[in-house]
Amino acid sequence: MIQLRKLVLATTIALTMSATVANANVAKGQKLFIKKLKSDCEMTGAKMAGKHSQDEWESIYNAGKLAEEIKTICPKVKEVKEKFIPHYYDFFYEYANDSGNVPSC
């Protein structure tokens, strides 16, 4: 009985953690970039994502400085909503200059 409880608890924790990571979405990040940032940035998503490599985007995101980096690259952007940051990160990471992928925006 105790082993069953441990198994259920471990499964619940694993599912909770994977659901949190899976919340961000490349396609949603692309849509958000087009809707919220593209006109202020005056560049395509490919050019914006290509400003850094995947490792650079990852370190910027992990340091909690993605919003600052967006504002640095695009000075006309006044606000970057915190809830959109994971989606922007997934988009930028997916289409970084060393990824070989090209977005359609």
C-alpha positions as a Markdown table, in Angstrom:
| # | Residue | x | y | z |
|---|---|---|---|---|
| 1 | Met | 0.0 | 0.0 | 0.0 |
| 2 | Ile | 2.8 | 2.4 | 0.8 |
| 3 | Gln | 4.6 | 1.6 | -2.4 |
| 4 | Leu | 1.4 | 2.4 | -4.3 |
| 5 | Arg | 1.1 | 5.8 | -2.6 |
| 6 | Lys | 4.7 | 6.6 | -3.4 |
| 7 | Leu | 4.1 | 5.6 | -7.1 |
| 8 | Val | 1.0 | 7.8 | -7.3 |
| 9 | Leu | 2.8 | 10.7 | -5.7 |
| 10 | Ala | 5.8 | 10.4 | -8.0 |
| 11 | Thr | 3.6 | 10.2 | -11.0 |
| 12 | Thr | 1.6 | 13.2 | -9.9 |
| 13 | Ile | 4.8 | 15.2 | -9.4 |
| 14 | Ala | 6.1 | 14.2 | -12.8 |
| 15 | Leu | 2.9 | 15.1 | -14.6 |
| 16 | Thr | 2.7 | 18.4 | -12.8 |
| 17 | Met | 6.3 | 19.4 | -13.8 |
| 18 | Ser | 5.9 | 18.3 | -17.4 |
| 19 | Ala | 2.6 | 20.2 | -17.7 |
| 20 | Thr | 4.4 | 23.4 | -16.6 |
| 21 | Val | 7.1 | 23.0 | -19.1 |
| 22 | Ala | 4.7 | 22.1 | -21.9 |
| 23 | Asn | 2.7 | 25.3 | -21.4 |
| 24 | Ala | 5.0 | 27.4 | -23.7 |
| 25 | Asn | 4.5 | 27.0 | -27.4 |
| 26 | Val | 6.6 | 27.9 | -30.5 |
| 27 | Ala | 3.5 | 28.6 | -32.6 |
| 28 | Lys | 2.0 | 30.8 | -29.9 |
| 29 | Gly | 5.3 | 32.6 | -29.5 |
| 30 | Gln | 5.3 | 33.3 | -33.3 |
| 31 | Lys | 1.7 | 34.6 | -33.2 |
| 32 | Leu | 2.5 | 36.8 | -30.2 |
| 33 | Phe | 5.6 | 38.2 | -31.9 |
| 34 | Ile | 3.6 | 39.1 | -35.0 |
| 35 | Lys | 0.8 | 40.6 | -33.0 |
| 36 | Lys | 2.7 | 42.4 | -30.2 |
| 37 | Leu | 6.3 | 43.0 | -31.3 |
| 38 | Lys | 6.7 | 42.9 | -35.0 |
| 39 | Ser | 5.6 | 46.5 | -35.8 |
| 40 | Asp | 7.6 | 48.0 | -32.9 |
| 41 | Cys | 10.7 | 45.9 | -33.8 |
| 42 | Glu | 10.4 | 46.7 | -37.5 |
| 43 | Met | 11.9 | 43.3 | -38.4 |
| 44 | Thr | 10.8 | 39.9 | -39.2 |
| 45 | Gly | 10.6 | 37.1 | -36.6 |
| 46 | Ala | 13.5 | 35.3 | -38.4 |
| 47 | Lys | 15.7 | 38.4 | -38.0 |
| 48 | Met | 14.7 | 38.9 | -34.4 |
| 49 | Ala | 15.3 | 35.2 | -33.4 |
| 50 | Gly | 18.6 | 35.3 | -35.4 |
| 51 | Lys | 20.1 | 37.9 | -33.2 |
| 52 | His | 21.3 | 35.1 | -30.9 |
| 53 | Ser | 22.2 | 31.4 | -30.9 |
| 54 | Gln | 20.1 | 28.9 | -29.1 |
| 55 | Asp | 22.7 | 28.8 | -26.2 |
| 56 | Glu | 22.6 | 32.6 | -25.9 |
| 57 | Trp | 18.7 | 32.7 | -25.9 |
| 58 | Glu | 18.7 | 30.0 | -23.3 |
| 59 | Ser | 21.2 | 31.8 | -21.0 |
| 60 | Ile | 19.2 | 35.1 | -21.4 |
| 61 | Tyr | 16.0 | 33.4 | -20.6 |
| 62 | Asn | 17.4 | 31.4 | -17.6 |
| 63 | Ala | 18.9 | 34.7 | -16.2 |
| 64 | Gly | 15.4 | 36.2 | -16.3 |
| 65 | Lys | 16.5 | 38.9 | -18.8 |
| 66 | Leu | 14.5 | 38.1 | -21.9 |
| 67 | Ala | 12.2 | 41.1 | -21.5 |
| 68 | Glu | 15.2 | 43.4 | -21.2 |
| 69 | Glu | 16.8 | 41.8 | -24.2 |
| 70 | Ile | 13.7 | 42.3 | -26.3 |
| 71 | Lys | 13.6 | 46.0 | -25.3 |
| 72 | Thr | 17.3 | 46.3 | -26.1 |
| 73 | Ile | 16.9 | 44.9 | -29.6 |
| 74 | Cys | 13.6 | 46.7 | -30.1 |
| 75 | Pro | 13.7 | 50.1 | -28.3 |
| 76 | Lys | 10.2 | 51.0 | -29.4 |
| 77 | Val | 8.7 | 48.2 | -27.4 |
| 78 | Lys | 7.3 | 49.7 | -24.2 |
| 79 | Glu | 6.1 | 46.6 | -22.3 |
| 80 | Val | 6.7 | 42.9 | -22.5 |
| 81 | Lys | 4.1 | 41.0 | -20.5 |
| 82 | Glu | 5.5 | 38.4 | -18.2 |
| 83 | Lys | 3.0 | 35.8 | -19.2 |
| 84 | Phe | 4.2 | 35.9 | -22.8 |
| 85 | Ile | 7.9 | 35.4 | -22.0 |
| 86 | Pro | 8.0 | 31.6 | -22.1 |
| 87 | His | 6.3 | 31.7 | -25.6 |
| 88 | Tyr | 8.7 | 34.3 | -26.9 |
| 89 | Tyr | 11.6 | 32.2 | -25.6 |
| 90 | Asp | 10.4 | 29.1 | -27.3 |
| 91 | Phe | 9.9 | 31.0 | -30.6 |
| 92 | Phe | 13.3 | 32.7 | -30.4 |
| 93 | Tyr | 15.1 | 29.4 | -29.4 |
| 94 | Glu | 13.4 | 27.4 | -32.1 |
| 95 | Tyr | 14.5 | 29.9 | -34.8 |
| 96 | Ala | 17.8 | 31.1 | -33.4 |
| 97 | Asn | 20.7 | 31.7 | -35.8 |
| 98 | Asp | 22.2 | 28.3 | -35.3 |
| 99 | Ser | 19.0 | 26.3 | -35.5 |
| 100 | Gly | 18.7 | 26.0 | -39.2 |
| 101 | Asn | 14.9 | 26.7 | -38.9 |
| 102 | Val | 13.2 | 29.7 | -40.6 |
| 103 | Pro | 9.8 | 31.0 | -39.4 |
| 104 | Ser | 7.1 | 32.2 | -41.8 |
| 105 | Cys | 6.8 | 35.7 | -40.4 |
